[in-house]
Amino acid sequence: MSDSVTARAVIAEAERWIGTPYRHQGRMRGVGCDCIGLLLGVWRGLYGSVPEAPRNYAADWADGERGDSLLDACRRHFIERPVAEMAPGDLLLFRWRPHLPARHAGIFTGQSRFIHAYERVGVVASPLVPSWRRRIAAVLSFPSLPGGD
């Protein structure tokens, strides 16, 4: 579970990105990003640099690529936990269909809301409605920040 200091920092950093336009493979707050760019930007804001750069990826997150590269990369740097234990500040990964790889990411803010970069819209806080909940592929916590409790 993320500690409260880390969770608050994750949410605060993600909120700074709200309003950033959507741009496939973008990674710049205020200029443009996609969900991966948002995730990388939040990580960079918290830890100073990103742990690994993603490879190029298709704009269609349901394109049926073999393997689960997003989930695999997140498992290398985050702490995975059961969906039932989701807590504010956690990273949520989504799959469009059960047999497809995870292709979308957002940050749970609590109160059934999450922040994500939504195509044609940009970075927004959205309700975590049943149609999103049933697509959750993984819940992962950010590593504790120095000074976390």
C-alpha positions in Angstrom: 0.0 0.0 0.0 1.2 3.5 -0.8 2.0 5.5 2.3 -0.1 8.7 2.8 2.8 11.0 2.0 3.5 9.3 -1.3 -0.2 9.0 -2.2 -0.8 12.7 -1.6 2.2 13.6 -3.7 1.1 11.3 -6.5 -2.4 12.9 -6.6 -1.1 16.4 -6.4 1.3 15.8 -9.2 -1.3 14.2 -11.4 -3.7 17.1 -10.7 -1.1 19.5 -12.1 -1.5 17.7 -15.4 -5.3 18.3 -15.7 -6.0 20.3 -18.8 -3.0 19.1 -20.7 -4.2 18.3 -24.3 -4.1 14.8 -25.6 -1.2 14.0 -27.8 -0.2 10.4 -28.7 3.2 9.6 -27.2 3.4 13.2 -25.8 5.1 13.7 -22.4 4.9 17.4 -21.7 2.6 18.9 -19.1 0.6 21.7 -20.6 1.7 20.8 -24.1 0.4 17.3 -24.7 0.5 13.8 -23.5 -1.2 10.4 -23.6 -1.9 8.2 -20.6 1.7 6.8 -20.7 3.1 10.4 -20.9 1.0 11.3 -17.9 2.3 8.3 -16.0 5.9 9.1 -16.9 5.4 12.8 -16.1 4.0 12.1 -12.7 6.9 9.6 -12.0 9.4 12.2 -13.2 7.8 14.9 -11.0 8.1 12.6 -7.9 11.4 10.9 -8.4 13.3 13.2 -10.8 13.7 10.9 -13.8 11.8 8.0 -15.4 13.0 4.5 -14.7 12.8 3.4 -18.4 11.6 4.8 -21.6 8.7 3.1 -23.4 9.1 1.7 -26.9 7.0 3.2 -29.7 3.4 2.0 -29.5 0.3 2.2 -31.6 -2.3 4.9 -31.0 -5.1 2.2 -30.9 -4.8 0.8 -27.4 -6.9 -2.2 -28.4 -4.7 -3.3 -31.3 -4.0 -6.8 -30.1 -0.2 -6.6 -29.7 1.3 -9.8 -28.3 2.5 -9.7 -24.8 1.6 -7.2 -22.1 4.5 -4.7 -22.3 2.8 -1.9 -20.3 1.8 -4.2 -17.4 5.3 -5.9 -17.5 7.0 -2.5 -17.3 4.8 -1.3 -14.5 5.5 -4.5 -12.5 9.2 -3.7 -12.7 8.8 -0.4 -11.0 5.6 -0.4 -9.0 4.1 -2.7 -6.3 1.1 -4.7 -7.5 -1.8 -5.3 -5.2 -5.3 -6.7 -5.4 -8.0 -4.6 -7.1 -10.0 -4.8 -3.9 -7.2 -3.0 -2.0 -7.2 0.0 -4.4 -6.3 3.2 -2.6 -5.9 6.9 -3.5 -2.6 7.5 -5.3 -2.6 4.0 -7.0 -1.9 3.5 -10.6 -4.7 1.7 -12.5 -4.1 -0.2 -15.7 -7.0 -1.0 -18.0 -7.6 -3.5 -20.8 -10.2 -3.0 -23.4 -11.1 -6.7 -23.5 -9.9 -9.6 -21.2 -7.7 -11.2 -23.9 -6.0 -8.0 -24.9 -2.9 -6.4 -23.2 -3.3 -3.4 -20.8 -3.3 -0.3 -22.9 -4.6 2.5 -20.7 -3.4 4.0 -17.4 -4.8 6.4 -14.8 -4.3 7.4 -11.2 -6.9 6.7 -8.7 -7.8 9.8 -6.6 -10.3 8.2 -4.3 -14.1 8.8 -4.1 -14.5 6.7 -7.3 -12.5 9.1 -9.5 -9.3 8.8 -11.5 -7.1 11.1 -13.5 -6.1 10.0 -17.0 -5.3 11.3 -20.5 -8.3 10.7 -22.6 -8.1 10.7 -26.4 -9.8 13.8 -28.0 -10.2 15.3 -24.5 -6.9 15.6 -22.7 -6.0 15.0 -19.1 -9.2 14.9 -16.9 -10.5 13.5 -13.7 -13.2 11.0 -14.6 -15.7 9.0 -12.5 -14.5 5.4 -12.1 -17.9 4.1 -13.4 -18.7 0.4 -13.8 -17.6 0.4 -17.5 -14.1 1.5 -16.4 -14.0 -0.7 -13.2 -14.6 -3.9 -15.1 -11.7 -3.1 -17.4 -9.1 -2.8 -14.5 -6.2 -5.1 -15.4 -4.0 -4.2 -12.4 -3.6 -1.9 -9.4 -0.1 -0.8 -8.5 1.3 1.5 -5.9 4.0 4.0 -6.4 7.2 3.3 -4.4 7.5 5.3 -1.2 9.1 8.7 -1.4 11.9 9.5 0.9 10.3 10.7 4.1 7.1 8.7 3.5 5.4 7.4 6.5 
